[in-house]
Amino acid sequence: MAKVKAEQRIQAVQQYLNGDESMIEIAKGNCLDNAVIENFFGLLKSELLYLQEFESMAHFEQELHDYIHYYNHKRMEAKLKDLSPVEYRTQVLEVA
């Protein structure tokens, strides 16, 4: 069984993000938006892409889905008062 190459991984991430309507569309020329997505991609590469070998595209897609769920629902962030992004947003909406 052939391993998934790094270029295929990155292309699959881009396709996944382009097909997911819940993701934020980044406007060209806005450095603030670009900084956010560049930070995300940097973390994605260091925490997922470079640490694992994927046996198939299906395996990679499942791991990518799991990582995005972890990133949004379980990853604690100090600047968000040690809450996950979803918990922080929920808390802010309840107060408003």
Phi and psi in radians as a Rosetta constraint file:
Dihedral C 1 N 2 CA 2 C 2 CIRCULARHARMONIC -1.360 0.35
Dihedral N 2 CA 2 C 2 N 3 CIRCULARHARMONIC 2.461 0.35
Dihedral C 2 N 3 CA 3 C 3 CIRCULARHARMONIC -1.348 0.35
Dihedral N 3 CA 3 C 3 N 4 CIRCULARHARMONIC 2.692 0.35
Dihedral C 3 N 4 CA 4 C 4 CIRCULARHARMONIC -1.437 0.35
Dihedral N 4 CA 4 C 4 N 5 CIRCULARHARMONIC 2.188 0.35
Dihedral C 4 N 5 CA 5 C 5 CIRCULARHARMONIC -1.332 0.35
Dihedral N 5 CA 5 C 5 N 6 CIRCULARHARMONIC 2.756 0.35
Dihedral C 5 N 6 CA 6 C 6 CIRCULARHARMONIC -1.015 0.35
Dihedral N 6 CA 6 C 6 N 7 CIRCULARHARMONIC -0.713 0.35
Dihedral C 6 N 7 CA 7 C 7 CIRCULARHARMONIC -1.092 0.35
Dihedral N 7 CA 7 C 7 N 8 CIRCULARHARMONIC -0.681 0.35
Dihedral C 7 N 8 CA 8 C 8 CIRCULARHARMONIC -1.153 0.35
Dihedral N 8 CA 8 C 8 N 9 CIRCULARHARMONIC -0.647 0.35
Dihedral C 8 N 9 CA 9 C 9 CIRCULARHARMONIC -1.083 0.35
Dihedral N 9 CA 9 C 9 N 10 CIRCULARHARMONIC -0.867 0.35
Dihedral C 9 N 10 CA 10 C 10 CIRCULARHARMONIC -1.112 0.35
Dihedral N 10 CA 10 C 10 N 11 CIRCULARHARMONIC -0.726 0.35
Dihedral C 10 N 11 CA 11 C 11 CIRCULARHARMONIC -1.097 0.35
Dihedral N 11 CA 11 C 11 N 12 CIRCULARHARMONIC -0.707 0.35
Dihedral C 11 N 12 CA 12 C 12 CIRCULARHARMONIC -1.134 0.35
Dihedral N 12 CA 12 C 12 N 13 CIRCULARHARMONIC -0.674 0.35
Dihedral C 12 N 13 CA 13 C 13 CIRCULARHARMONIC -1.075 0.35
Dihedral N 13 CA 13 C 13 N 14 CIRCULARHARMONIC -0.811 0.35
Dihedral C 13 N 14 CA 14 C 14 CIRCULARHARMONIC -1.088 0.35
Dihedral N 14 CA 14 C 14 N 15 CIRCULARHARMONIC -0.738 0.35
Dihedral C 14 N 15 CA 15 C 15 CIRCULARHARMONIC -1.127 0.35
Dihedral N 15 CA 15 C 15 N 16 CIRCULARHARMONIC -0.723 0.35
Dihedral C 15 N 16 CA 16 C 16 CIRCULARHARMONIC -1.053 0.35
Dihedral N 16 CA 16 C 16 N 17 CIRCULARHARMONIC -0.826 0.35
Dihedral C 16 N 17 CA 17 C 17 CIRCULARHARMONIC -1.182 0.35
Dihedral N 17 CA 17 C 17 N 18 CIRCULARHARMONIC -0.648 0.35
Dihedral C 17 N 18 CA 18 C 18 CIRCULARHARMONIC -1.194 0.35
Dihedral N 18 CA 18 C 18 N 19 CIRCULARHARMONIC -0.500 0.35
Dihedral C 18 N 19 CA 19 C 19 CIRCULARHARMONIC -1.551 0.35
Dihedral N 19 CA 19 C 19 N 20 CIRCULARHARMONIC -0.200 0.35
Dihedral C 19 N 20 CA 20 C 20 CIRCULARHARMONIC -1.635 0.35
Dihedral N 20 CA 20 C 20 N 21 CIRCULARHARMONIC 1.899 0.35
Dihedral C 20 N 21 CA 21 C 21 CIRCULARHARMONIC -1.160 0.35
Dihedral N 21 CA 21 C 21 N 22 CIRCULARHARMONIC -0.298 0.35
Dihedral C 21 N 22 CA 22 C 22 CIRCULARHARMONIC -1.424 0.35
Dihedral N 22 CA 22 C 22 N 23 CIRCULARHARMONIC -0.190 0.35
Dihedral C 22 N 23 CA 23 C 23 CIRCULARHARMONIC -1.389 0.35
Dihedral N 23 CA 23 C 23 N 24 CIRCULARHARMONIC 2.644 0.35
Dihedral C 23 N 24 CA 24 C 24 CIRCULARHARMONIC -1.353 0.35
Dihedral N 24 CA 24 C 24 N 25 CIRCULARHARMONIC 2.302 0.35
Dihedral C 24 N 25 CA 25 C 25 CIRCULARHARMONIC -1.446 0.35
Dihedral N 25 CA 25 C 25 N 26 CIRCULARHARMONIC 2.243 0.35
Dihedral C 25 N 26 CA 26 C 26 CIRCULARHARMONIC -1.581 0.35
Dihedral N 26 CA 26 C 26 N 27 CIRCULARHARMONIC 2.205 0.35
Dihedral C 26 N 27 CA 27 C 27 CIRCULARHARMONIC -1.478 0.35
Dihedral N 27 CA 27 C 27 N 28 CIRCULARHARMONIC 2.355 0.35
Dihedral C 27 N 28 CA 28 C 28 CIRCULARHARMONIC -1.133 0.35
Dihedral N 28 CA 28 C 28 N 29 CIRCULARHARMONIC 2.496 0.35
Dihedral C 28 N 29 CA 29 C 29 CIRCULARHARMONIC 1.578 0.35
Dihedral N 29 CA 29 C 29 N 30 CIRCULARHARMONIC -0.124 0.35
Dihedral C 29 N 30 CA 30 C 30 CIRCULARHARMONIC -1.754 0.35
Dihedral N 30 CA 30 C 30 N 31 CIRCULARHARMONIC 1.768 0.35
Dihedral C 30 N 31 CA 31 C 31 CIRCULARHARMONIC -1.142 0.35
Dihedral N 31 CA 31 C 31 N 32 CIRCULARHARMONIC -0.475 0.35
Dihedral C 31 N 32 CA 32 C 32 CIRCULARHARMONIC -1.202 0.35
Dihedral N 32 CA 32 C 32 N 33 CIRCULARHARMONIC -0.779 0.35
Dihedral C 32 N 33 CA 33 C 33 CIRCULARHARMONIC -1.116 0.35
Dihedral N 33 CA 33 C 33 N 34 CIRCULARHARMONIC -0.734 0.35
Dihedral C 33 N 34 CA 34 C 34 CIRCULARHARMONIC -1.098 0.35
Dihedral N 34 CA 34 C 34 N 35 CIRCULARHARMONIC -0.631 0.35
Dihedral C 34 N 35 CA 35 C 35 CIRCULARHARMONIC -1.098 0.35
Dihedral N 35 CA 35 C 35 N 36 CIRCULARHARMONIC -0.687 0.35
Dihedral C 35 N 36 CA 36 C 36 CIRCULARHARMONIC -1.128 0.35
Dihedral N 36 CA 36 C 36 N 37 CIRCULARHARMONIC -0.852 0.35
Dihedral C 36 N 37 CA 37 C 37 CIRCULARHARMONIC -1.243 0.35
Dihedral N 37 CA 37 C 37 N 38 CIRCULARHARMONIC -0.604 0.35
Dihedral C 37 N 38 CA 38 C 38 CIRCULARHARMONIC -1.109 0.35
Dihedral N 38 CA 38 C 38 N 39 CIRCULARHARMONIC -0.691 0.35
Dihedral C 38 N 39 CA 39 C 39 CIRCULARHARMONIC -1.097 0.35
Dihedral N 39 CA 39 C 39 N 40 CIRCULARHARMONIC -0.793 0.35
Dihedral C 39 N 40 CA 40 C 40 CIRCULARHARMONIC -1.040 0.35
Dihedral N 40 CA 40 C 40 N 41 CIRCULARHARMONIC -0.841 0.35
Dihedral C 40 N 41 CA 41 C 41 CIRCULARHARMONIC -1.105 0.35
Dihedral N 41 CA 41 C 41 N 42 CIRCULARHARMONIC -0.639 0.35
Dihedral C 41 N 42 CA 42 C 42 CIRCULARHARMONIC -1.067 0.35
Dihedral N 42 CA 42 C 42 N 43 CIRCULARHARMONIC -0.794 0.35
Dihedral C 42 N 43 CA 43 C 43 CIRCULARHARMONIC -1.141 0.35
Dihedral N 43 CA 43 C 43 N 44 CIRCULARHARMONIC -0.749 0.35
Dihedral C 43 N 44 CA 44 C 44 CIRCULARHARMONIC -1.020 0.35
Dihedral N 44 CA 44 C 44 N 45 CIRCULARHARMONIC -0.788 0.35
Dihedral C 44 N 45 CA 45 C 45 CIRCULARHARMONIC -1.130 0.35
Dihedral N 45 CA 45 C 45 N 46 CIRCULARHARMONIC -0.822 0.35
Dihedral C 45 N 46 CA 46 C 46 CIRCULARHARMONIC -1.295 0.35
Dihedral N 46 CA 46 C 46 N 47 CIRCULARHARMONIC -0.511 0.35
Dihedral C 46 N 47 CA 47 C 47 CIRCULARHARMONIC -1.684 0.35
Dihedral N 47 CA 47 C 47 N 48 CIRCULARHARMONIC -0.291 0.35
Dihedral C 47 N 48 CA 48 C 48 CIRCULARHARMONIC -2.258 0.35
Dihedral N 48 CA 48 C 48 N 49 CIRCULARHARMONIC -1.034 0.35
Dihedral C 48 N 49 CA 49 C 49 CIRCULARHARMONIC -1.110 0.35
Dihedral N 49 CA 49 C 49 N 50 CIRCULARHARMONIC -0.721 0.35
Dihedral C 49 N 50 CA 50 C 50 CIRCULARHARMONIC -1.527 0.35
Dihedral N 50 CA 50 C 50 N 51 CIRCULARHARMONIC -0.145 0.35
Dihedral C 50 N 51 CA 51 C 51 CIRCULARHARMONIC -1.716 0.35
Dihedral N 51 CA 51 C 51 N 52 CIRCULARHARMONIC -0.251 0.35
Dihedral C 51 N 52 CA 52 C 52 CIRCULARHARMONIC -2.245 0.35
Dihedral N 52 CA 52 C 52 N 53 CIRCULARHARMONIC 2.742 0.35
Dihedral C 52 N 53 CA 53 C 53 CIRCULARHARMONIC -1.859 0.35
Dihedral N 53 CA 53 C 53 N 54 CIRCULARHARMONIC 2.349 0.35
Dihedral C 53 N 54 CA 54 C 54 CIRCULARHARMONIC -1.926 0.35
Dihedral N 54 CA 54 C 54 N 55 CIRCULARHARMONIC 2.268 0.35
Dihedral C 54 N 55 CA 55 C 55 CIRCULARHARMONIC -1.375 0.35
Dihedral N 55 CA 55 C 55 N 56 CIRCULARHARMONIC -0.424 0.35
Dihedral C 55 N 56 CA 56 C 56 CIRCULARHARMONIC -2.731 0.35
Dihedral N 56 CA 56 C 56 N 57 CIRCULARHARMONIC 2.931 0.35
Dihedral C 56 N 57 CA 57 C 57 CIRCULARHARMONIC -1.149 0.35
Dihedral N 57 CA 57 C 57 N 58 CIRCULARHARMONIC -0.624 0.35
Dihedral C 57 N 58 CA 58 C 58 CIRCULARHARMONIC -1.090 0.35
Dihedral N 58 CA 58 C 58 N 59 CIRCULARHARMONIC -0.735 0.35
Dihedral C 58 N 59 CA 59 C 59 CIRCULARHARMONIC -1.087 0.35
Dihedral N 59 CA 59 C 59 N 60 CIRCULARHARMONIC -0.808 0.35
Dihedral C 59 N 60 CA 60 C 60 CIRCULARHARMONIC -1.060 0.35
Dihedral N 60 CA 60 C 60 N 61 CIRCULARHARMONIC -0.798 0.35
Dihedral C 60 N 61 CA 61 C 61 CIRCULARHARMONIC -1.073 0.35
Dihedral N 61 CA 61 C 61 N 62 CIRCULARHARMONIC -0.675 0.35
Dihedral C 61 N 62 CA 62 C 62 CIRCULARHARMONIC -1.158 0.35
Dihedral N 62 CA 62 C 62 N 63 CIRCULARHARMONIC -0.757 0.35
Dihedral C 62 N 63 CA 63 C 63 CIRCULARHARMONIC -1.125 0.35
Dihedral N 63 CA 63 C 63 N 64 CIRCULARHARMONIC -0.658 0.35
Dihedral C 63 N 64 CA 64 C 64 CIRCULARHARMONIC -1.122 0.35
Dihedral N 64 CA 64 C 64 N 65 CIRCULARHARMONIC -0.796 0.35
Dihedral C 64 N 65 CA 65 C 65 CIRCULARHARMONIC -1.033 0.35
Dihedral N 65 CA 65 C 65 N 66 CIRCULARHARMONIC -0.790 0.35
Dihedral C 65 N 66 CA 66 C 66 CIRCULARHARMONIC -1.103 0.35
Dihedral N 66 CA 66 C 66 N 67 CIRCULARHARMONIC -0.698 0.35
Dihedral C 66 N 67 CA 67 C 67 CIRCULARHARMONIC -1.133 0.35
Dihedral N 67 CA 67 C 67 N 68 CIRCULARHARMONIC -0.766 0.35
Dihedral C 67 N 68 CA 68 C 68 CIRCULARHARMONIC -1.124 0.35
Dihedral N 68 CA 68 C 68 N 69 CIRCULARHARMONIC -0.664 0.35
Dihedral C 68 N 69 CA 69 C 69 CIRCULARHARMONIC -1.108 0.35
Dihedral N 69 CA 69 C 69 N 70 CIRCULARHARMONIC -0.798 0.35
Dihedral C 69 N 70 CA 70 C 70 CIRCULARHARMONIC -1.020 0.35
Dihedral N 70 CA 70 C 70 N 71 CIRCULARHARMONIC -0.816 0.35
Dihedral C 70 N 71 CA 71 C 71 CIRCULARHARMONIC -1.019 0.35
Dihedral N 71 CA 71 C 71 N 72 CIRCULARHARMONIC -0.699 0.35
Dihedral C 71 N 72 CA 72 C 72 CIRCULARHARMONIC -1.554 0.35
Dihedral N 72 CA 72 C 72 N 73 CIRCULARHARMONIC -0.540 0.35
Dihedral C 72 N 73 CA 73 C 73 CIRCULARHARMONIC -1.930 0.35
Dihedral N 73 CA 73 C 73 N 74 CIRCULARHARMONIC -0.410 0.35
Dihedral C 73 N 74 CA 74 C 74 CIRCULARHARMONIC -2.132 0.35
Dihedral N 74 CA 74 C 74 N 75 CIRCULARHARMONIC -0.387 0.35
Dihedral C 74 N 75 CA 75 C 75 CIRCULARHARMONIC -1.261 0.35
Dihedral N 75 CA 75 C 75 N 76 CIRCULARHARMONIC 2.044 0.35
Dihedral C 75 N 76 CA 76 C 76 CIRCULARHARMONIC -1.400 0.35
Dihedral N 76 CA 76 C 76 N 77 CIRCULARHARMONIC 2.422 0.35
Dihedral C 76 N 77 CA 77 C 77 CIRCULARHARMONIC -2.186 0.35
Dihedral N 77 CA 77 C 77 N 78 CIRCULARHARMONIC 2.132 0.35
Dihedral C 77 N 78 CA 78 C 78 CIRCULARHARMONIC -1.017 0.35
Dihedral N 78 CA 78 C 78 N 79 CIRCULARHARMONIC -0.732 0.35
Dihedral C 78 N 79 CA 79 C 79 CIRCULARHARMONIC -1.250 0.35
Dihedral N 79 CA 79 C 79 N 80 CIRCULARHARMONIC -0.146 0.35
Dihedral C 79 N 80 CA 80 C 80 CIRCULARHARMONIC -1.871 0.35
Dihedral N 80 CA 80 C 80 N 81 CIRCULARHARMONIC 0.547 0.35
Dihedral C 80 N 81 CA 81 C 81 CIRCULARHARMONIC 1.039 0.35
Dihedral N 81 CA 81 C 81 N 82 CIRCULARHARMONIC 0.709 0.35
Dihedral C 81 N 82 CA 82 C 82 CIRCULARHARMONIC 1.004 0.35
Dihedral N 82 CA 82 C 82 N 83 CIRCULARHARMONIC 0.599 0.35
Dihedral C 82 N 83 CA 83 C 83 CIRCULARHARMONIC -1.963 0.35
Dihedral N 83 CA 83 C 83 N 84 CIRCULARHARMONIC 2.783 0.35
Dihedral C 83 N 84 CA 84 C 84 CIRCULARHARMONIC -1.305 0.35
Dihedral N 84 CA 84 C 84 N 85 CIRCULARHARMONIC 2.823 0.35
Dihedral C 84 N 85 CA 85 C 85 CIRCULARHARMONIC -0.976 0.35
Dihedral N 85 CA 85 C 85 N 86 CIRCULARHARMONIC -0.712 0.35
Dihedral C 85 N 86 CA 86 C 86 CIRCULARHARMONIC -1.178 0.35
Dihedral N 86 CA 86 C 86 N 87 CIRCULARHARMONIC -0.753 0.35
Dihedral C 86 N 87 CA 87 C 87 CIRCULARHARMONIC -1.079 0.35
Dihedral N 87 CA 87 C 87 N 88 CIRCULARHARMONIC -0.734 0.35
Dihedral C 87 N 88 CA 88 C 88 CIRCULARHARMONIC -1.111 0.35
Dihedral N 88 CA 88 C 88 N 89 CIRCULARHARMONIC -0.821 0.35
Dihedral C 88 N 89 CA 89 C 89 CIRCULARHARMONIC -1.058 0.35
Dihedral N 89 CA 89 C 89 N 90 CIRCULARHARMONIC -0.724 0.35
Dihedral C 89 N 90 CA 90 C 90 CIRCULARHARMONIC -1.102 0.35
Dihedral N 90 CA 90 C 90 N 91 CIRCULARHARMONIC -0.767 0.35
Dihedral C 90 N 91 CA 91 C 91 CIRCULARHARMONIC -1.086 0.35
Dihedral N 91 CA 91 C 91 N 92 CIRCULARHARMONIC -0.770 0.35
Dihedral C 91 N 92 CA 92 C 92 CIRCULARHARMONIC -1.106 0.35
Dihedral N 92 CA 92 C 92 N 93 CIRCULARHARMONIC -0.727 0.35
Dihedral C 92 N 93 CA 93 C 93 CIRCULARHARMONIC -1.176 0.35
Dihedral N 93 CA 93 C 93 N 94 CIRCULARHARMONIC -0.603 0.35
Dihedral C 93 N 94 CA 94 C 94 CIRCULARHARMONIC -1.174 0.35
Dihedral N 94 CA 94 C 94 N 95 CIRCULARHARMONIC -0.611 0.35
Dihedral C 94 N 95 CA 95 C 95 CIRCULARHARMONIC -1.266 0.35
Dihedral N 95 CA 95 C 95 N 96 CIRCULARHARMONIC -0.624 0.35
